[in-house]
Amino acid sequence: MSNPFFSRSNRSREPLHRRNGKIRAREVRVIGDSKEQLGVMPLGDALALARAKNLDLIEIAPNAIPPVCRIVNYGKFLYDESKRSKDSHNSAGKLKELQISPAIDPHDLATKRDHAIQFLCDDMKVRIKLRFRGRQKAHKEIGFELMNRLVTELAAYGQADSPPKLLGDRDLNVLVSPLPKNKRAKNPRETRLPDPPDNGDAD
């Protein structure tokens, strides 16, 4: 006796993209193998163009009118799609966390700020956490002032997703996302001036 669930799932399994003879439209808008726009043409003409180049015709926008197809090697197309998806996932997962306190030493705060700048320049989000301890809870405005100052100092590299928020009665949090590269200040690590030449042996 056959398993109806298995056969149903098997029948409903659709290919990721329609290609070549599986494309059903009469006319398609074609993008060439160099990503140039080739315009709208009958499906047969588009298939002939792809065959002439020993490439595939891939339907990339089936809901467009007419559907958009691209001439490309299907294996390379799948690889590029997978790489793009992986890069997007990795980028979304890049998060660094820094912890400070209301009584942090100015030098330590500057070090934390510099670390945050480097993370933002590396396209990572930065979560800054400030924890109030003991009597510090009675003066939370000091923590908010410190956090807002730090966010302001990072403004050339990243933008707070929202104002600093208090979680519970002792944790202040803010999440800073990197600005787009074309709107971000230059990485200080890359713009640092070289050390001056050593003239110690000069007369």
VOBA-590470 format. One record per residue (C-alpha): x, y, z; residue in three letters. Coordinates in steps of 0.2 Angstrom, whole numbers, plus 5000, padded with zeros to 4 digits. Example, Ala and Ser with C-alpha at 12.3 -4.5 7.8 and 13.67 -1.06 7.14 Angstrom:
REM residues 2
5062;4978;5039;ala;
5068;4995;5036;ser;
REM end
This chain:
REM residues 203
5000;5000;5000;met;
5007;5017;4995;ser;
5010;5031;5007;asn;
4998;5045;5002;pro;
5008;5058;5011;phe;
5024;5053;5003;phe;
5017;5054;4985;ser;
5008;5071;4989;arg;
5024;5079;4995;ser;
5034;5071;4980;asn;
5021;5078;4967;arg;
5021;5096;4975;ser;
5040;5097;4975;arg;
5043;5111;4962;glu;
5060;5116;4955;pro;
5068;5131;4963;leu;
5068;5140;4946;his;
5060;5136;4929;arg;
5072;5134;4915;arg;
5073;5131;4897;asn;
5059;5119;4891;gly;
5050;5121;4908;lys;
5046;5140;4905;ile;
5028;5142;4901;arg;
5027;5160;4895;ala;
5025;5164;4876;arg;
5035;5180;4878;glu;
5049;5184;4890;val;
5060;5199;4895;arg;
5078;5193;4893;val;
5094;5198;4902;ile;
5110;5192;4893;gly;
5124;5183;4901;asp;
5133;5199;4904;ser;
5118;5206;4913;lys;
5113;5217;4898;glu;
5095;5220;4894;gln;
5090;5211;4878;leu;
5072;5216;4878;gly;
5056;5207;4876;val;
5055;5192;4864;met;
5046;5176;4860;pro;
5051;5162;4871;leu;
5058;5152;4856;gly;
5070;5166;4852;asp;
5076;5167;4870;ala;
5079;5148;4871;leu;
5089;5149;4854;ala;
5100;5163;4861;leu;
5104;5153;4876;ala;
5107;5137;4866;arg;
5119;5147;4855;ala;
5130;5151;4870;lys;
5128;5134;4877;asn;
5120;5142;4892;leu;
5103;5140;4901;asp;
5087;5151;4901;leu;
5082;5154;4919;ile;
5066;5162;4924;glu;
5071;5174;4938;ile;
5055;5184;4940;ala;
5040;5173;4936;pro;
5027;5185;4942;asn;
5032;5200;4931;ala;
5023;5203;4914;ile;
5031;5197;4904;pro;
5042;5185;4915;pro;
5060;5190;4916;val;
5073;5177;4911;cys;
5091;5177;4912;arg;
5104;5168;4900;ile;
5117;5160;4912;val;
5125;5144;4917;asn;
5112;5136;4929;tyr;
5126;5129;4940;gly;
5135;5146;4942;lys;
5118;5154;4945;phe;
5114;5142;4959;leu;
5131;5145;4967;tyr;
5129;5164;4966;asp;
5112;5163;4974;glu;
5119;5152;4988;ser;
5134;5163;4991;lys;
5123;5179;4991;arg;
5111;5171;5004;ser;
5125;5165;5015;lys;
5134;5182;5014;asp;
5117;5190;5019;ser;
5115;5178;5033;his;
5132;5180;5040;asn;
5131;5199;5039;ser;
5115;5199;5049;ala;
5123;5188;5062;gly;
5138;5199;5065;lys;
5136;5206;5082;leu;
5148;5212;5094;lys;
5144;5216;5112;glu;
5153;5229;5123;leu;
5150;5231;5142;gln;
5153;5248;5151;ile;
5149;5254;5168;ser;
5144;5272;5174;pro;
5160;5273;5184;ala;
5171;5268;5169;ile;
5188;5276;5168;asp;
5189;5289;5153;pro;
5204;5280;5146;his;
5194;5263;5146;asp;
5179;5272;5139;leu;
5190;5278;5124;ala;
5197;5261;5122;thr;
5179;5254;5121;lys;
5174;5267;5109;arg;
5189;5263;5097;asp;
5184;5245;5098;his;
5166;5249;5093;ala;
5172;5260;5078;ile;
5183;5245;5072;gln;
5168;5233;5073;phe;
5157;5246;5064;leu;
5170;5248;5050;cys;
5170;5229;5048;asp;
5151;5230;5045;asp;
5146;5223;5062;met;
5132;5228;5073;lys;
5138;5233;5091;val;
5127;5231;5106;arg;
5133;5242;5121;ile;
5127;5237;5138;lys;
5129;5247;5154;leu;
5125;5239;5170;arg;
5121;5249;5186;phe;
5127;5242;5202;arg;
5122;5246;5220;gly;
5120;5265;5223;arg;
5122;5268;5204;gln;
5104;5263;5202;lys;
5099;5279;5211;ala;
5108;5290;5198;his;
5103;5282;5181;lys;
5104;5299;5173;glu;
5123;5297;5173;ile;
5122;5281;5164;gly;
5110;5288;5151;phe;
5121;5303;5149;glu;
5137;5292;5146;leu;
5128;5281;5134;met;
5121;5295;5124;asn;
5138;5303;5123;arg;
5146;5287;5117;leu;
5132;5285;5103;val;
5136;5303;5098;thr;
5154;5299;5096;glu;
5150;5284;5085;leu;
5138;5294;5074;ala;
5151;5295;5060;ala;
5152;5276;5059;tyr;
5135;5269;5065;gly;
5118;5274;5070;gln;
5108;5268;5085;ala;
5093;5258;5080;asp;
5083;5266;5094;ser;
5087;5277;5110;pro;
5096;5268;5124;pro;
5083;5257;5134;lys;
5083;5252;5152;leu;
5080;5233;5153;leu;
5074;5229;5171;gly;
5081;5241;5184;asp;
5100;5239;5181;arg;
5104;5236;5162;asp;
5104;5250;5149;leu;
5106;5244;5131;asn;
5108;5252;5114;val;
5111;5243;5097;leu;
5122;5253;5085;val;
5121;5247;5066;ser;
5135;5252;5054;pro;
5131;5266;5042;leu;
5133;5261;5023;pro;
5151;5262;5017;lys;
5148;5277;5006;asn;
5141;5287;5021;lys;
5153;5281;5034;arg;
5169;5290;5040;ala;
5185;5282;5035;lys;
5192;5268;5046;asn;
5204;5277;5058;pro;
5215;5261;5057;arg;
5217;5264;5038;glu;
5220;5283;5039;thr;
5232;5283;5053;arg;
5248;5293;5048;leu;
5264;5283;5047;pro;
5277;5285;5060;asp;
5290;5298;5057;pro;
5307;5292;5051;pro;
5319;5288;5065;asp;
5332;5302;5065;asn;
5341;5296;5081;gly;
5358;5294;5072;asp;
5357;5311;5064;ala;
5371;5323;5069;asp;
REM end
